[in-house]
Amino acid sequence: MSVLNQKLWRDLNRMKVQSLAIAAVIAVGVMLLVMMSGVVTSLTETQRAYYERNHFADVFTSLKRAPASVLRDLRAIPGISVVEGRVAGSALINMPSQAVPIRAQALSLPDLHLPRLNVPLLTDGRLVDADQPDEILLLRSFAHAHDLLPGDYLSVTMNGNRRQLAIVGLVQSPEFLYSVPPGELFSEDKRFGVFWMSNTALAAAFDMRGAFNDVLISIGLQAREAAVIEAVDLVLKPYGGLGAYGRSDQISDHFTTQEITSMRDASKSVPPIFLAVAAFLLNIVISRMVQAEREQIGLIKAFGYNDWEVGLHYLKLVLVIACFGALIGCILGIAAGRGMMELYLVYFKFPALVFQLDPSSFVIGLGVSIFAASLGGLLVLRAVFALTPSEAMRPPTPPDYSKRGQWGARFSQMLDQPSRMVLRRLTRAPGRMLGSMVGIATGMALSVAMISLLAGFDRTIELTFDVLDRSDVTVTFIHPVHENAALQLSKLDGVTSVEPARAVSVIFRNGVKTSRGAVQGYIASPRLNRALKRDLSPVYLRQDGLILSTALAKKLDIRPGDILTLEIREGRQPKLDIPVAGLAQSLIGSPAYMELSALNRVLSEPDRISTAFLTIDASKQENIYRSLKAMPGVAGVSVKSEARDSFVKMLNEGSGSTRFIMIAIAAIITFGIVYNAARIGFAERERDLASLRVIGLSKGETAFVLLGELAVVTLVALPVGGLVGYFLTFAIANGYSTDLYQIPVTFSPRSFGLAGLSVVLAAICSGWLVKRDADNLELVTALKTRE
């Protein structure tokens, strides 16, 4: 082994804790890259293979009713390769263990064979027998949530008739990777079920013999989806077509793809932050190391080593640290990615989900780590090249402070000698202080952003379920009913208040920009479910226009005063041009609001409601739920506490779960930065500290001289880091927001206080570790010239 390589390993052993701290910063950056890239690859490939194997449709549409012969007209549309009609209907499942009726969707299967599109995957039991009208296949996630198995029976209400259905098999479907009840946003396996019956049986149950009301379409590779959708709508318009839409608007695919996109975006933006911090730390460490070892550098050059050999030695030191950190990051990334797969398998109902490594992430992680480390090392090679042996072997020329004036002279006279030493070091080397301050401020900024992000998630939950929605129960009717239904609900024993509402399915269109959604019709001044402004004051719903959520307005690129086209997808399906009267704040979904009577008026359907919000006496809720179960016109009952639990579960099991990982990483980064600052200060002043001990200063006074600088720099860095963290929070919150939910930027003294406390604790811990080394310093060895 060459002499320089022996010195390399001695240096690494001497600064092993410091090297490990820098390697940890690199490791978390690479870990995030490997984990996130692997998760994206796994989800994308599993989704693609599942869709392909089970023939997931490209275009979907529903209608009131059409004879089977209309399918021939659809098959004749250019670009369509497969068309399949089926019967779909809503149902209620009556579970003895559940007080609230469970919403369900019933879908038909061809009598003699499996469907050609959206093929269910049989995981247990057998397929239904067309000659047995009471046999069903049940969605596996719902069955597992209620401990149901093939051979069990379900009591189901369909089209007003209650039946006992036999479960003969459990299935999964690409159509229900993310299963939610119609009109809701949150998946909850216990509250929503899907079952399949033979076409003959289900058509008889919904009076659809020889007809269909749901269509699945597969299009050719060269076909234009928009043209196919337009042609399908034209064919189905006489039959009450509700508007065809592509796979990207199918709710399960939309949320699955949104989750993958969110993770992909995060994988491109988050890891570089940590790798940049690592490059910054390496630059500081190596630059100060070169300054401290100038005599050794001169001696090495005097023995015949050229500039490139000496420079390469220090560059290798950087690369060893970087490669070690990258290797650890790859290992941790694989472990973390496998853990994420377990969470996503609960969140999305894939048949299997195995973590697939993305080879490019290893290459990129290692390459970026080496680049970041090399960048930090190359910046100091100029100093190595500039040192000649004769100059380097002499002590550096003492800096000239005579021109700096007597700034702070009177103030320094009031201090004791150790304090004056700290003050002089800070004021005479502002560049060094600035570098340390920037590093610690970076840790503070990351801590502020991560803690504020946690507060943002909590704020979303609080605003949505405590401020906007103040009801206890939401009742949904099968069809729009007369508003007297709300009066009937108010007469139930235990119901304390009722507020009617109506939801109307629409396509919002502003020029070429469109969005599928619903208009929520509320009374002018609602109390139980409200639209709020950004300052949380209520929005008064006017009769002359729409109130749009800010997310929907941004998506449609529309402002108050503009005209928005609404293509209604129920009833007579009119096309309406309605002005936008204002904007409202919404953190979940992208709703639009309109005054209830005005909505009914433009639809020419007066006094109609489809939903009612209730507040109830908790002590009588069981009786209320039983009464709602018995009402034939009720399509579903949603309990707010259960919806809240579902949303929290979704945040903790999807991409939102990475926020906990980010908190841990921010803590590692903060400690790594602060510890390196303390360790570098000790390495630079080891000889000076030994001299102070020799001339009579105690261990405590010596430690004060060393750690006083760290304390001042840390205190200065706290407000700077807080300011940077303020702006960083906006970027991170935007990255975590999706079409389903938006994370508000939430700041509080608690967030800044906790972030500051984490930095102070890191400084105390780092100071204690360095002080321990300073107390154990061998004075004779430290005062010797190192050669």
C-alpha positions, 0 to 999 in steps of 0.5 A: 500500500502506498504511503498516501493510501496509508495516510488516507486510512489513518485520516479516515480512522482519526475523523471516523465519527465526522466521516460517518456523520457526512456519510449519513447525510449522503445515505439518506439522500440515496436512500430516498432516491432508491426507495422512491424510484423503486416504489414508483417502478413497482407501482407502475409495472404492477399496475401496467401488468395488472391492467394488461392481464385483466384487460382494463377498459380504456373508456367508460360510460353509464346511461339510463337504459339501452337495448342490447342491439345498441352495442352493434352501433358502438362496435361500428365506431372507428377506433373501438376494438372491444365493447361490452355492455353490462348491468350496474346498480346500487345496493345496500348490504345489511350486516348484523354487526354494522348499525349503519347500512353499507353501500354496495355496487352490483355488476353483471357478468356474462352468463356463459363466460368471463367478461372480455374487459375488467376481468375479475381475478378469482382468488378464492372459491369458484365462479357464479353459476348462471342457473343459480340467481342468488350466487355472487362473487364478492370483492375480496377486500370487503370480504376480509374486512368483515371476515366473510368466506365462500359459503357465507350469505349476505342480506342485500337490498337491490331495487327496493327488494331484500334478498339473501345472496350466497357468496361462492367466490372472492375476487379482485378487480383492476376497476377497484384498486382504490374502492370508494362509494359513489360521491365519496373520496375516501376508501374504506373496505368496511363501508363499501362493497362490490359484488358480481352476479350473472347477467340474467340474475342482475338484469331481472333484479333491476328490470333490465332484461335485454338491456344494459346501463353501463358500457366498457370500451377498449380502443385501438393503439392508433385511436384518438380517445377524444374522438371515440368519446365524442362518438360514443356520447352521440350514440348513447345520447337518446338513451340517457348517456351520462357522458363517456370518459377515459381511463384517467377519469376513472376514480380508481385509476385516477387516484392510483396514478396520482399517487404514483405521480406524486411519488415520482415528483418527490423522487426528483426533488427531495433527494437532491436537497440532501445531496447538496447539503452533503456536498456543502459539508464535504467542501467545508471539511476538506477545505479546513482539513487542507488549511490544518495540514498545510505543513504536511502537504508541504512535506509530502510535496518536498518528498517528490509528490506532485500537485495532482498526486496530493490533490488526488489523495484528498479527493479520494478521501472525499470519494471514500466517504461518498461511496460508503454513504451511497452504499449504505443508502442503497441498502437502507433504500431497499429495506425502506422500499419493501416496507412501503410496499406493505403499506401500499398493498393495504392502500391499493388492492393489487393481487401482489406487490413486490418491491422492484429495484430501479437499476437507474436509481443505483447508478444515479444515486452513486453518480450524484453522490460522487459528483456532489462529493467531487464538487465539494473536493474540487473546490479546494484543490486550488488551495493544494496546487497553490501551496509550494513546499517551502511556503507550506512547511512554514507556519501561515503568515499571521493575519493582519487585523490592524485595519479592522479598527477597534470594533467592539473594543469597549464591549470586549473590555467588559468580558472575561478572557475566554469570552474575548477569545470567542468574540475575536474568533467570530469577528476576525473570521466572518467567512468561517462563521458564515459557512457554519451558520449556513450549514446549521440554518439549513438543518433548522430550515429542514426541521421547520419545514417537516414539523410544519408539514405535520401541522399542515396534515393535522390542519387539513383534518381539523378544517375538513371534519371540524370546521367545514363539516359540522354534521354527524351523519350524511344521508344519500338518497337513491334518486333526487326526492322532494325536500319533504324527505328532510322533514321526515328525517327531522322527525326521527327520535334523536335527530337534532337538526337536518340540512338538505342539499343536492349533488349534481354530476356535471362536466365543467368546461372552460374553453379547452379545459374540463373537469368532471365533478359535481355541483353541491347545492346548499341552502344560502346560509348553511350551518352543518356543511359550509363553504368557507373563505381563506380566512375561514369566514362563511361564504354566502351562496348567491342565486346568481352564480357558482362558488368554486373551490380554489383548486377547481378554479386553478384547474380550469383557469377561471376567475370570479366574473367569468362564465363557466359551462356546465354539462349536466350528467343527469335528468334531461342533461342540459348545458348551462352557462353560469357565472362564477360568483366567488371562490371558496377554500377547500382542502379535500377534493375540488367542489363547486357550490350553488344555492339549492333553490337556484340549482333546482331552478336552472335544472327545472326541478324545483324542491328536489334534494339528494342528500341530507346532513344530520346532527344526532344525539349520540346516545340514540344513534343505534335507533337512528341507524336502524330507522335509516336502514329501513327506509327504501329510498336511502342509498347510503349513510356516511358517518363523519367519524368513520370518514375521518378515520378513513382519511387519516388511514389513507394519509398514513398508508399512502405517500403521506406516510413518507412525511414520518420518514422525512421527519427522521431524515431532517433530524439526522441531517440537523445532527450531522450538520451541527456535529460537523460544525463542532468537530471541524472547530475542534480539529482546527483549534486542537493545538490552541486548546492544548496551549490554553490548558498548558498556560493554566486554563481549566477544562471548563474554560477551555471548553467554553472557548471551543463551544462558545463559538458553536453556541453563538453561531447556532443562535444566529442560525436559528432565525435565519433557518426559520426564515428559509424554512418558511419558504421551504415549507411552501414548496414541500406542502405543494409537493405533498398536495394531490387532486384528492387533498391539499396540504395548507401551509401552517405555521405556529410558534410551536412548529418553530419552537420544536424545530429550534429545540431540535437544533439546540439539542443537536448542538448540546449533544454535539458539544458534549461529544466534542467536549469529551474529546477536548477533556481527554486531549493529550497535551504533549501529543497535540502540541507536537508538529504532525509529520 
